Structures are given as structure tokens and as C-alpha cells.
Amino acid sequence: MRTFDKVSLGLFPTPIYRLDNLSRLLGTNIWVKRDDLCGVALGGNKVRKLEYLLADAKAQGYDLVMTTGQAQSNHAMLTAACALRLGMDCVLVLKQRGVTACKGNQILNRLMNVEVIFVDTDSYEDIYAEMDRIAKARGRRVYKIPCGGSNALGSLGYVDCMKEVAACGVHFDAVYCACGSGGTAAGTALGASIYLPDTKVVCPMVDSDPFDQIVPALMRQSATLLETDVPLHTPELIDLCGPGYSIPSAEGNEAIALMLRHEGIVLDTCYTGKAFAGLLRQVREGRYTDRDNILFIHTGGAGGLFAQDWEHMNL
Ligand SMILES: *Cc1c(COP(=O)(O)O)cnc(C)c1O
């Protein structure tokens, strides 16, 4: 297999351990991989992707990066934190959607003094055009990182994550990870194809894009980069979006409360709460026995939790 250069940004490998209280409560063995503890800002899955993407930017001589997402994007905040550490300039060109006030991740963006530009659009094409326009006006070259860092190169970060999982010595029957822009799901499913051929990958979707096409296409592109022809897993995509992307759901909030009460682990409303709710749903449907091992990848997101108005939520 081909390898690609990375810059070192996170503390890897991240811990994997069994959640004893929830395992007892639910009658199967639930494990967690703490990618939220990867050591940059509030942690999260984007750091693994950025290790590849920012290495690529540096190798090509860029010193300005721009990325996008919604107002509370964890990915945008982490791109800024990682770029600053590497001495690169960063501009966040965000969709004017979600909580734009100085709450949650916007507090961290403010503290980093990173430039944030909101564009009132639902089209990423408009956003990328705006990035080009800004860069041109400043006479700079810009390395544009797509929403979520979800391209073929960024997704390789989750191939590496599955290599870490394979090295931990526990056989997992299933791995669960949230699917928001598709790169984590694609990397995880490709990594499982390579390193964990007997492990099922289940990806609760927290947005309503056509992931049944996006994820397999990304998997094929990443497999092409790696020059591997392993038979590709088909991840099981399940709908946990609820009332909409980044809008809390009752099922997600129940999962957040359960995880915090029993295991002292903080999940978020946009991604990991809904993803863990997907795991809970399938466990409660009786899909697993007391001999099965199930791994939940905690992809981070704590910042967004504190942008929510919890006063009006039923807990
Ligand atoms: C971005 C994100 C995800 C989803 O990952 P994608 O690769 O975009 O599908 C999951 N959890 C958190 C906390 C995220 O920030």
C-alpha cells in the first residue's frame, strides 16, 4: 500500500476501553475509542484528517488555508487551531447557518483571533468561489479544505484509526461512527476492509445528504490513493438526523444524558449524541449478545454542546 506524509498534530493512538457500567446496563460489551481526547483544542475526528491535509498544503508550499462548514463547525475550529500551530494563516468562510453568535466553537475562534467570514448561502460552490475571491484580492494562494475535511486524502485519517483498533487486540463485531460529511465513515469502512475484515461498520447519519452514494465513492477514491484492491466493506448507514442537521433530537439527548450519567463522558447534540443513539437503538433491538464487542468512536464535538439553548430542552 502507498503511504502519504502527515504532520504530527494529535496524541495518537487514542485510548480504547470498555464502558463497564453501560455494558452491564445494556447486556452487551460496549467499548469506546476516545478520539475526543486527541489533544488539540477540544479534540475530535478532524485532527486525523488535518494531519494529512495540512501536510499536503505544506508540501505544496501554501501558507494560507481556508475551510468551511456551518457557524458551529468543529472542523473549522480545529482547522484554525491546527493551522496556527503550524504557523499557517487561516480564514474560515462559513455558511451563515446555525448559531452564529459568540457561543460554543465561535468563542474558540474568537480567542484564536482567526478571521471568520459568514456567507449567506446554502451552496458550497458559492463558498469556494468566495474563498478564491478573497485570496485573489489579497494576492495570496489558498489551500482550500472542503467541508469536514472529507476528501480522499483526509479520509485516510480514519484508515489509520482502524489500524489502531486492530492493534488493540480485542475483536470487535461492530464499529459505530457518526456520518456528517462522509469522510469519517468512508475512512472507517475502508480501514475496516483492510485491517478488520470481520467487523461490521455502522454509521448513523446526522444529515440528509445521499450518503449511500457519497460514502462508497469516497471509499473508492481513498482506496485508489492507497493503491489497494481489498474487497470494500459496505457500511450500514442508518438515519439518526431527527429534526435536522445540527438540531438536537430527543433520541440524541437521551443518549447524551445516559453516557454522561453512567460513564462521565460528554457527547454532543450535533454528531456523537445522535450516533450513540443509533448504537443504543440497535442494541435495544436485540442485535447483539453478551459475547459481542461493539466499539463506539467518540469523534468529539464538545464545543457545539455549549452553543445550544438547553433552557428549552426536555431532559
Ligand atoms: C465532523 C464531525 C463528525 C462527522 O464526521 P464526517 O467525517 O464529517 O462525516 C462527527 N463528529 C464530530 C464531533 C464532528 O465534528
The ligand as a MOL file (V3000), in Angstrom:
LIG
                    3D

  0  0  0     0  0            999 V3000
M  V30 BEGIN CTAB
M  V30 COUNTS 15 15 0 0 0
M  V30 BEGIN ATOM
M  V30 1 C -17.4030 16.3900 11.6660 0
M  V30 2 C -17.8140 15.5560 12.8070 0
M  V30 3 C -18.3350 14.2580 12.6300 0
M  V30 4 C -18.6540 13.6880 11.2890 0
M  V30 5 O -17.5390 13.3530 10.5420 0
M  V30 6 P -17.5970 13.4490 8.9540 0
M  V30 7 O -16.2950 12.9370 8.5350 0
M  V30 8 O -17.8210 14.8870 8.6230 0
M  V30 9 O -18.7400 12.6160 8.4900 0
M  V30 10 C -18.6250 13.5080 13.7400 0
M  V30 11 N -18.4500 14.0100 14.9850 0
M  V30 12 C -17.9780 15.2400 15.1830 0
M  V30 13 C -17.8600 15.7240 16.5800 0
M  V30 14 C -17.6430 16.0650 14.1080 0
M  V30 15 O -17.1860 17.3010 14.3440 0
M  V30 END ATOM
M  V30 BEGIN BOND
M  V30 1 1 1 2
M  V30 2 1 2 3
M  V30 3 2 2 14
M  V30 4 1 3 4
M  V30 5 2 3 10
M  V30 6 1 4 5
M  V30 7 1 5 6
M  V30 8 2 6 7
M  V30 9 1 6 8
M  V30 10 1 6 9
M  V30 11 1 10 11
M  V30 12 2 11 12
M  V30 13 1 12 13
M  V30 14 1 12 14
M  V30 15 1 14 15
M  V30 END BOND
M  V30 END CTAB
M  END
